[in-house]
Amino acid sequence: MDNEHRDFYNNLFDETGVSNDGYHRGLFYLLGLLPDTRRHIKDLYDAKADEIRIGGLNKAWQTGGSIRVTRLAFNLFGGFNGFDGKKQMEPVSLYTPYELLDPSLCEYCLEACRLRFEYLPELERQTVVEDRVEDEWEQ
């Protein structure tokens, strides 16, 4: 999104020492997206335990946009859908794409999904082309 977002994302890997896998890329990308989530990262992520902090969803600083970004980040990291292991803290309906994707941040949310699932569009195009070539040989 901007230089602060890029720097925060890169520094978080250095500071935490966690593996640079899809789970952490999606989580850190989203939690670094907004100034509020960057400022309150310790409310949302426990670096020592390498765990999300579900209680961060209820903090007073959360806004409509930051809560959506946080929910999506938590969902991409570990499949969190409002259930804390003991009770349903929030309705599951808050974890649908309709509720998670903020229209003004949609392109960034989709990028986080690409990072999480390690989706590279150029590989898909290459595969499609290869499939077409194989089909032509079969005919």
C-alpha positions as CSV (number, residue, x, y, z in Angstrom):
1,M,0.0,0.0,0.0
2,D,2.8,2.4,0.9
3,N,6.4,2.5,2.3
4,E,5.3,2.2,5.9
5,H,3.3,-1.0,5.0
6,R,6.2,-2.5,3.1
7,D,8.7,-1.7,5.8
8,F,6.5,-3.0,8.6
9,Y,5.9,-6.2,6.7
10,N,9.5,-6.9,6.0
11,N,10.7,-5.9,9.5
12,L,8.1,-8.1,11.2
13,F,9.7,-11.2,9.7
14,D,13.1,-10.0,10.9
15,E,11.9,-9.1,14.4
16,T,9.9,-12.3,15.0
17,G,12.1,-14.8,13.3
18,V,9.1,-16.9,12.2
19,S,9.2,-18.8,9.0
20,N,8.4,-16.9,5.8
21,D,5.5,-19.1,4.9
22,G,2.1,-18.4,3.4
23,Y,0.4,-18.3,6.8
24,H,2.7,-15.6,8.1
25,R,2.9,-13.7,4.8
26,G,-0.9,-13.3,4.7
27,L,-1.2,-12.4,8.4
28,F,1.6,-9.9,8.4
29,Y,0.6,-8.3,5.1
30,L,-2.9,-7.6,6.5
31,L,-1.9,-6.6,10.0
32,G,0.6,-4.2,8.5
33,L,-1.9,-2.7,6.1
34,L,-3.4,0.0,8.3
35,P,-1.8,2.5,10.7
36,D,-4.1,1.3,13.5
37,T,-3.2,-2.4,13.1
38,R,0.5,-1.6,12.8
39,R,0.4,0.6,15.9
40,H,-1.4,-2.1,17.9
41,I,0.3,-5.2,16.5
42,K,1.0,-6.5,20.1
43,D,-2.8,-6.5,20.7
44,L,-3.2,-8.8,17.6
45,Y,-0.2,-11.0,17.5
46,D,2.0,-12.7,20.1
47,A,5.4,-13.0,18.5
48,K,6.9,-15.2,21.3
49,A,4.1,-17.8,21.1
50,D,3.5,-17.2,17.4
51,E,-0.2,-16.9,17.9
52,I,-2.9,-14.5,17.1
53,R,-4.5,-12.6,20.0
54,I,-8.2,-13.1,19.6
55,G,-8.9,-10.5,22.3
56,G,-7.5,-7.8,19.9
57,L,-10.8,-8.0,18.0
58,N,-12.6,-6.3,21.0
59,K,-10.2,-3.4,21.5
60,A,-11.6,0.1,21.5
61,W,-9.2,1.3,18.8
62,Q,-10.7,-1.1,16.2
63,T,-12.6,0.6,13.4
64,G,-14.9,-0.8,10.7
65,G,-12.0,-1.2,8.3
66,S,-9.4,-2.5,10.8
67,I,-11.8,-5.1,12.3
68,R,-12.4,-6.5,8.8
69,V,-8.7,-6.6,8.0
70,T,-8.0,-8.2,11.4
71,R,-10.7,-10.9,10.9
72,L,-9.5,-11.7,7.5
73,A,-5.9,-11.9,8.8
74,F,-6.9,-14.2,11.6
75,N,-8.9,-16.4,9.2
76,L,-6.1,-16.7,6.7
77,F,-3.6,-17.5,9.5
78,G,-5.4,-20.3,11.2
79,G,-8.9,-20.5,9.9
80,F,-10.3,-18.5,12.8
81,N,-14.0,-17.9,12.3
82,G,-15.1,-16.4,15.6
83,F,-14.8,-19.6,17.7
84,D,-12.1,-19.5,20.3
85,G,-12.0,-23.3,21.0
86,K,-14.6,-23.0,23.8
87,K,-17.4,-20.7,22.6
88,Q,-18.4,-18.8,19.5
89,M,-17.2,-15.3,20.3
90,E,-18.6,-13.7,17.1
91,P,-21.1,-14.9,14.6
92,V,-19.6,-17.1,11.8
93,S,-21.4,-14.8,9.4
94,L,-18.9,-12.1,10.1
95,Y,-16.3,-14.3,8.4
96,T,-17.9,-14.5,5.0
97,P,-16.3,-12.7,2.1
98,Y,-19.2,-10.2,2.1
99,E,-18.3,-9.2,5.6
100,L,-14.5,-9.5,5.4
101,L,-13.7,-7.6,2.2
102,D,-13.7,-3.9,2.7
103,P,-14.4,-2.4,-0.7
104,S,-11.8,0.3,-0.3
105,L,-9.1,-2.3,0.6
106,C,-10.3,-5.2,-1.6
107,E,-7.2,-5.3,-3.8
108,Y,-5.0,-5.6,-0.7
109,C,-7.2,-8.3,0.8
110,L,-6.9,-10.3,-2.4
111,E,-3.2,-9.8,-2.4
112,A,-3.1,-11.2,1.1
113,C,-5.0,-14.3,-0.1
114,R,-2.5,-14.7,-2.9
115,L,0.4,-14.5,-0.4
116,R,-1.3,-17.0,2.0
117,F,-2.1,-19.6,-0.7
118,E,1.1,-18.9,-2.7
119,Y,-1.0,-18.2,-5.8
120,L,1.1,-17.1,-8.7
121,P,-1.1,-16.2,-11.7
122,E,1.8,-16.6,-14.2
123,L,2.1,-20.2,-13.2
124,E,-1.6,-20.8,-13.9
125,R,-1.3,-19.2,-17.3
126,Q,1.7,-21.4,-18.1
127,T,-0.2,-24.5,-17.0
128,V,-3.2,-23.6,-19.2
129,V,-0.9,-23.1,-22.2
130,E,0.8,-26.4,-21.5
131,D,-2.6,-28.2,-21.2
132,R,-3.6,-26.7,-24.5
133,V,-0.5,-28.0,-26.2
134,E,-1.1,-31.5,-24.7
135,D,-4.7,-31.4,-26.0
136,E,-3.6,-30.6,-29.5
137,W,-1.2,-33.6,-29.5
138,E,-4.0,-35.9,-28.4
139,Q,-6.2,-35.0,-31.3
